[in-house]
Amino acid sequence: MRGGRARWKIENETFNTLKNQGYHFEHNFGHGHNHLSVVFAQLMMLAFAVDQTQQLACQLFQAAWTEAGSKRLLWERLRSLFYELPFDSMTAIWQAIAYGFHIEGRIVIHDSS
């Protein structure tokens, strides 16, 4: 009974995260190996696994997340940096979010209020 409840809790929390915390995972009725939605769902699950690994193991990611204040704001800052500035690596992006960054003689620090 405890094993079943633990599994149910893990599944519910995972799907809640995928639906409500920035992944926009929704049910799609086009199941099967010939449907693109299955490929997208598998890619999303892979991204979720990488994200969970970073949350647990990457101190730089954790610092960026703390600075942003929420996952939604973290992803917004990440997207804006991708659109606006060239970076050499994800490490540089996480450092920019966590600690600010330097542009043409200026230091840009995010307002955390």
C-alpha positions in Angstrom: 0.0 0.0 0.0 2.8 2.4 0.9 4.6 1.6 -2.3 1.6 2.3 -4.4 0.9 5.6 -2.7 4.6 6.6 -3.1 4.4 5.8 -6.8 1.1 7.7 -7.2 2.6 10.7 -5.4 5.7 10.7 -7.6 3.7 10.4 -10.8 1.3 13.2 -9.7 4.1 15.6 -8.7 6.0 14.9 -12.0 2.9 15.5 -14.2 1.9 18.6 -12.1 5.4 20.0 -12.7 5.3 19.2 -16.4 1.8 20.9 -16.8 2.1 23.9 -14.5 5.8 24.9 -14.1 6.9 26.0 -17.5 6.9 22.9 -19.6 3.3 23.3 -21.0 2.8 19.6 -21.2 -0.8 18.9 -22.3 -2.6 15.7 -23.2 -2.6 15.0 -27.0 -4.8 12.3 -28.4 -2.4 11.5 -31.3 -0.6 8.6 -29.7 1.4 6.0 -31.5 4.9 5.8 -33.1 3.7 7.6 -36.3 2.7 10.8 -34.5 4.9 13.8 -34.0 3.3 14.4 -30.6 4.9 11.3 -29.2 8.4 12.6 -30.3 7.7 16.0 -28.7 6.5 14.3 -25.5 9.7 12.2 -25.4 11.9 15.2 -25.9 10.0 17.1 -23.2 10.6 14.2 -20.8 14.3 14.2 -21.7 14.4 18.0 -21.0 12.6 17.4 -17.7 15.2 14.7 -16.7 18.1 17.1 -17.5 16.4 19.9 -15.6 15.9 17.7 -12.6 19.5 16.6 -12.7 20.6 20.2 -12.8 18.4 21.1 -9.9 20.0 18.5 -7.8 23.6 18.6 -8.9 24.6 21.9 -10.5 25.4 24.6 -8.0 25.6 27.3 -10.7 22.0 26.4 -11.9 20.8 26.6 -8.2 22.4 30.0 -7.8 20.7 31.3 -11.0 17.4 29.8 -9.9 17.8 31.5 -6.5 18.6 34.8 -8.1 15.7 34.6 -10.4 13.3 33.8 -7.6 11.1 31.3 -9.4 11.4 28.9 -12.3 9.1 31.0 -14.5 11.4 34.0 -14.1 14.5 31.8 -14.6 13.1 30.5 -17.9 12.1 34.1 -19.0 15.6 35.4 -18.3 17.2 32.4 -20.1 15.0 33.0 -23.2 15.7 36.7 -23.2 19.5 36.1 -23.0 19.3 33.6 -25.8 17.5 36.1 -28.0 19.6 39.2 -27.2 23.2 38.2 -26.5 25.7 35.7 -27.8 27.0 33.2 -25.2 29.6 30.5 -25.6 28.1 28.0 -23.2 25.2 27.3 -20.8 27.7 27.9 -18.0 28.1 31.5 -19.1 24.3 32.0 -19.3 23.8 30.6 -15.7 26.6 32.8 -14.5 25.0 35.8 -16.2 21.7 35.1 -14.5 23.2 34.4 -11.1 25.9 37.1 -10.9 25.2 39.6 -13.6 27.3 40.1 -16.8 29.5 42.6 -18.5 28.6 44.4 -21.8 30.9 46.9 -23.6 32.4 48.5 -20.5 29.2 48.2 -18.4 28.2 45.7 -15.8 24.6 44.7 -16.0 23.0 43.3 -12.8 19.5 42.0 -12.7 17.2 43.8 -10.3 16.1 41.1 -7.9 13.3 43.2 -6.3 
